[in-house]
Amino acid sequence: MMNTPAASTSVVLDRFVHALTERAGDRGLRVLVYAASDQDEEIRRMSELVDAGDVEAVVVTGTRYGDRRLAWLTERGVPFVSFGRPWDVASPEDSAHLWVDVDGASGTRAATEHALTVGPRVAFLGWPAGSPTGDDRERGWREAMTDAGARPDLRLSAEERVAQAREQVAELLATTAVDAIVCASDTLAVGAHVAAVAAQRPDVLIIGFDNTPAVEALGLSSVEQLPELVAAGTLDLLMGSGGRIERRAAGDGEGHVLVQPRLVVR
């Protein structure tokens, strides 16, 4: 069994790998972790390990649109679970492969509903369009705003960099009345916080996503993904109620686990 994280790890992924390794050990399994720079390298590594008989199953992380790793594993008949939905299908619940994910839209919906308690002008600071995870988190903000009768018209975009997030929020605060900012990640939230402090706007509520030590230190609220539950769900899908890895097909509504995150308010 192995885990294939993306090249740039995160606090959440670190927690997931740690929990997966610990829980797999309790079930008599060993986890081989490796990094790869792109999908081609991942597929090469998986091919080598599978051909050598070194792994029984694969856990793929960081699914994306047009994910060739999922197709390769399916074609080879390798048991696998993805941490991340199959984003290319209309109904991920009907996917042909097993997956576990965090309900990002649910998390940003909860964050937005909380933000609306301080005022109707709630902005969203997300990544550029085209990131499946980012688009999902933006959807939660839009739905919460629409349901509350508020206008989801304050949408900012920045790469996953504090400096760029700070610049975007600084421009917004200089020209627009804002009550709160819901962010797609804690990195973006830190940038938004720096901009709010510089603009002398401590009244602006800022909410992140991932609940990392950085936002905890700054006293910012954030959505926690609970990666330990993702790890537990991953092993449950791979092994069922037995003690061995099973070649299980998705279906009957039992082929996925969608973990509900929680909002941590500070």
Order of alpha helices (4+ residues) and beta strands (2+ residues): beta-alpha-beta-alpha-beta-alpha-beta-beta-alpha-beta-alpha-beta-alpha-beta-alpha-beta-alpha-beta-alpha-beta-beta
